[in-house]
């Protein structure tokens, strides 16, 4: 069969096992050294990224040359969040089976919009949907949508809430839009995550409609100070404050909301997984009483990026909010994933999510989640006992917020820790103080990783005060 020049090139490369073997070899070399290397790339590695500043080529380069360029200049400039000492943001590592499944899924290159487009993806989405209901203790009729992350999941959850509330008030938002629609009230704690507020804005509801509720010193909503609720309310709660790791009182709030006919959405990006820990599930008591939940796989569960999940108790509300149609669409009798998300075409992230859960099992997930808490307790204990550091939060889960005597000293110490390279941490502001935020989110974090990182803190403090 006659082929054009591009087809000749691409057919040659797709059949060139050396190209993929080299890519795999480079990847395996990376995994072998990532757990011991400095967490953040060196200044030289970042400077070398200028090698990518080049004119768009007229003619494409060979695949092997491209892979070598990525390996030479790209690998050294990555952040070693796969290892056990990256604490800067709530970024998880990745379970080996998840990485391997993602690698295979890359070659499969499945689009998961409809079951008929990818039967394997459709089957795994249906299976994992039930696994998640079992893990979180939800009704088996709850449905899941598999999205990029909790930001997208929050958007989907609030969209479903908006549809359901307006429908109950006699207004079809899909047909009539928001102009002249009944008012929707949003009730949220003052520590609600910015991604939740972004989702409110993207749904056209606006921040002015948010009724802010005071929070306690750990960032938990003070439920006794909530305004009276009714069936026009969307109540936003969180499982895991992004700084302190604290959990709202779901049982108390949800019972009141349920009686009033309000919708409760829980932003549980990393904290919802506490439900899977025999030690930590005390913090998630009552989550099953909510109406929708947003959670990431790529944080606490340690799936590869990107993997977010929207779970909703009311299938019709989610499907109606995400609804689209077309004469060419071939619907499945049971389940098509695109009706639970804002996307049509999606990569098959369900494959590595399924592999990760299957690799760990219930007991493994319990141990993985619980270990993050144990390492946070260890780190906080070491910092509390040392002179010059003050831990400002209760260690409910995996988050630690720590400061020094002054804001300037805290910032200085943080920069020295980052320059040291042993671990990597970020900063935040907590109760009007500059703080160092430590987020333990990797399956690979050991007691030794925490000890090494603590010594980096001590070195940085000594350097900053001499």
N, C-alpha and C positions, 0 to 999 in steps of 0.2 A: 504494500500500500504506500502511495506517495505521501511524503510528509514534508511540511514546511520547515524552515530552519529552526524555529523555536521548538517545534515538536521533536525534531531530531535531537536537540540539546536535552530536552526534558526527559524523553524516553531513555536516552543514554544514561542520564543521572539516576532515574528511578530504578534502573537495572544495575546501577553501579554499587555493589555492596560495600566497596571500600569507603565510599562517601559516608554511609551510615555507620560503618564500623569505626571510622575515625571519630565521628561525632559521639558515638557511644563510649569509645575509649577515652576521649577527653572528659566526658561526663563522669566516668568512673574514677578517673584521676582526681577530679574535683572533689568527689565525695570522700575520697581517701584522705585528703588533706584539710577539708573544710572544718573539721572538729578541733583542729589544733592551731589553725591560723589566727591572725588578729581578726577581730570581728568586723571592723570597718576597714575599707580599702585604704592603702597608703596614699599620701599626696601625689607620689609619682604615678601610681596606678590611675588616679583620677586625671592627672595631667595627660597621661597617654591616651585618654579618650578623645583627645583632639585628632587622633589618627582617623576618626570617623568623619571629620570635617573634609569632605571631598565633593567634587562636582558629580552630579548624576551621570553615570556612564552611558554612552551611546549603546555599547554592546555589553551584554551580560557577562559576568565572570564565571568561571567554573565553580561548582558547588564546593569542592574540596578547598579551594582558595578562600571562599567565604567562611567556611567553618574554621579554618586556621586563624583568620583574622579575628573572629569572635572569641576563639580560645585564647589568643595571644593578648588581646587588649580588653576583651569583655570579662573573662573569668576573674582576673585580678581586681576588677572594679566592682565586683558584686559584694553585697553585705552578707556575712555568714550567718543568716538567720536560721539556716538548717541546723547549726550547731546548738550548744547548750548555754551560751553566754550572751545572747542578744536579748536585751531587756528594754530596748528603746520605745517601741510601740507594741500594741497588743498583736504582734505578728507571730503566728505559729510556725513550727518547723513542719516537716512532712514525714509521715510514716513510710518506711521503705516500700511496702506493698502498694501504697497509693502512688508513689513515684513511678514504680514499674508499670502499674495499670495506666497511668497517664501517658507513659511512653508508648505503650501499645495502642492506646486510644488515639494518639497523635497520628499513627499510621492508618488507623481506621477512618479518621476524619469524619465523624458522624455529625449530622445535623439533627437535633432532637426536637424540632418543632412538632412533628406529627409521628404517631406510632408507625405509620406506614413508611415513613422516610427512614426510620431506624428502629426496627423491631427490638434489637438488643437494648437500646437506650430506653425505649418505652417499657420493656419488661423490668429493667433495673430500677427505673423511677417508681414503678408500682410497688416493687419489693421494698425498696428503701423507705418509701412513704409509710408502709406498715411498720418497718423496723423503728423508725423515728417515733411513731405513736407509742410503741412499746417502751422504748428507752425513756421517753419523757412522761409516760403515764397518761397519754391523751386518749380520748375516744377513738376507736378505730375508723370512724367516719371522717376524721380530720384529714384534709388534703394538703399536699405540699407542692410548692413550686421551687425549681432549682435555678437560682439566679447567680449573679456575679458576687454579691456580698450583701451584708446587712443593710447597707444604704438602699439598695434596690428592693430588698425584702421589706424594709420599713415603708417604702413607697407603695408596694403592693398591698401590704396590710392596711394602711390608711386609706388606700383607694377602695378596698373592699368595705371598710367601715363607712366611708362616705356614701357608697352606693346603698348599703343596707339601711343606714339611718335615714337618708332622704327617701328611700322607697317606703319605709315605715311611716314617713310623714306625708306620703302621697305624692312624691315627686320622683320622676324618672330622670335621673341626671344624664343618662346616656342619650336620651331624646331631647331634653330641654336645656341641658347644660347647667351652669351655676347662676346665670343671671336670673334674678328674682326668686331663687331657690330659698327654702326655709333656712334659717341660720343654723349652723352647726357650731356647737361649743367644744373647744378643746381644753382639757384639763391636764396639766403636766406639772411635775416638780421642777423647781428652779435649776436642778442639776441635769435635766434631760439632755441627752447627747445631741450634738449639732446635726447629726445625720437624721435624727427624728424631726427636728425643726425644718431641715431641708425638705424632708418628705411632705411635711405639712404645706410648705410653700409650693412645692411641685404639684400638689393636688389642688392648688388654687384656693386654699382656705385662709392663708394669711396669718401672720404672727399676731395681729391685733385681736384675733378671736381666741388666743390662748389665755386661759385663766391660770396664772402661775400660783403654785402652792409652795409654801415654805418647806425647806428641807432641814434635817438635823445636821449635826457636825460631821456625820459620815456621808452626807449627800442623799440620805433616804427621805422620801416624801413623808411629810408629817400628815398622815391620813386623817387625823382628827381635825385638821384645819382645812380639809377639802370643802369646796362649796357644795351646796345641795345638787345632786345629779338628777338628770331626767333622760328621756329617750332621744334627746338631741345631742348627747354628749359622746365624745371620744376621749377616753381616759388613757394617758400614755404613762406606762410604768417601765422600770428598767431592772434587769437581772444582771448586776455587775456594774457599778459606777466606774466610769473610765479611769478615774484617779484612785478612789479608795477601794473599789471592788465591792462595795456594799450593795445590798439587795433591798428593794422596797417590800413592804408588807403586803404581799399579794392576796393572802387570805382575807384580810380585813377590807381592803379596797374592793376586791372583786365581788364580795358578797353584797356590798352596798350598791355597786354598779349593776350587778345582775338584777337586783330588786327594782332598780330604777329603769331598766331597759337600756342602759348605756352600753357602749362597746368598749372593751378593754384590749389594748394592744401592748404587748410586752416586747421591748427592745432587749433581747438577750444575746447580743452579738457573741460574747465569750462566756457570760455567766449562766446562760440557760443550761449548759452542760453540767453545772453543779447538781442538777437533778439526777445525774447518772452516778454520782459519788455517794456511797453509803455514809460517808463522813459529813458531806456538805449539803445533802438534800434538805436539811432542816431550813436552809435559807430559801428554798424554792417552794415551800408549802403553800398550796393554793394556786399554783400556776395553771392548773388544769381548768380553773374557773374563768380564765380569760377567753377572748374570742379569736385572737391571732397572735402569732409569735414570730419574731425575726431572729435568726441565729446564723452564725458562720460555721462552716466546716473547717475553714482554713485558719481559724484561731485555735481554740482549745482542743478540738478534735485532731488537729494536725493533718488535714488533707492538704494536697498541693493547692496553690492558688490557681484560679479563683473559684470559690465555692461558698455561696450563700443559700439560705433556705427560708422561704416564707411558709409557715404552717397556719392553716385557717380552719376553724371549727365549722364554718358555714360555706360549703362548697359553692352554692348558688351565688353568694355575694362575691366571692373571689372570681368565679368564672364570668359573672356579669360585668364586673369592673374591668377585667382583662379581655373582654369579648372582642372578637373581630370575625369577619366573615369574608367569603369569596367563593365564586362558583367553582374554582379549581380545587378547593380544599377537600381532601378525602378524609372524613372523620372516622375515628375508631369507635367501636361500640362501647368500649369501657373508659379509656383515658387517653387524652392527648395533652402532652405537657405544656404546649404553648398557651392553653386556656388558664393556666395557673401562674403565668408570668407576664411581664410587659413585653417580652421578646417573642418573635416568631423563630427566626433562625438562632440557634444556640449551640455552642460546642457541647460535647457530651461529658460534662463535668461529673455526671452521675456515675461514670465508670470508676473514677478514683475514689469517690465518696463510698460507693458500694464496697470497693476493695479495702478501704481503710476500716470501715466498720466490721467487715468480715474478718480482717486480719486481727483486730483487737478483741472482738466479742464483748459481751456485757462486762465480764470481769476485767478485761484489759482496759476498757474505757474507764471503768471505776478507778483502776490503779493509776492510769495516766492522769486523770483529772485530780485525783487525790494527791499525787506526787507534786503537782504544781503548787498546791496549798502547803504541803510539808516543806518544800524548798523556800517558799515565801516566809513561812514561820522561822525557818533557820536563818535566812538572811536578815529578817527584822530583829531577831534575837541578838545576832552578832553586832548589828548597828546600834541597838539599844544599849548594849553593854560597853560599847566603845565610847571614849570621850570625844565630843565634838559633833556628834550626830544625834538628831531627834526624829524618831518615827512618829508621824502625825495621825496615822489611821489605825483602826482595828483591822487585823488581818483576817477578814472573812473568807477571802479566796486567794487570789494570786497577785494582788496588787500591793505595792509598798510605796508610800510617799514619805520622803525623808528630807530634812533640811539641816543646815548648819546655823551658826549663831546669827548671821546676817544674810540678807538677800544676795549681796555682792559676793560673799564668801561661798554661798551655795552655788551660784553661777560659775564661779572660778573653779570650784572643786569639780563640778560637772564637766567642764571643758578639759580639765586635766585627766579625768577618767576616760573621756572619749579619746584623747590623744594617746593614752597609755595602751589602748588596744586590747587589753585582756577581756573586757566586756564593753558593751555599749548601752548607755542609758540616755533618756531624754529629760526634758524639763516640763514643768507645768506651773500653774498657780493654784494654791489651795488655801482658802480662808485668808486671802490677802497676803500670803507668803509665797515667795519663789521656792519651788521644791524640785527635788530630783525624783522622777517617777520610775519605778522598777516594775516591769511587767514580766512575769515568769509564765511562758506559754509554750515551751518546747518539751517534747518527750525526752530529749537528750540531756536536760539539765540535771546534773548529779550533785551530791553533797560536795564533791571536790570542786565543781564549777562555781558553786556559791562561795566556797572558801577562797578560791583564787580571786573571785570578783570582789569579795570583801577586802582582801589585801590591797586590791587596786584602789578601793575607796580610801583606805588608810594612807596609802602612798600619796594620793591626790590631795588629801587634807594636809598632810605634812608639807607637801610642796607649796600648797596655797598659803600656808601660815608661816613660812620661813623666807 
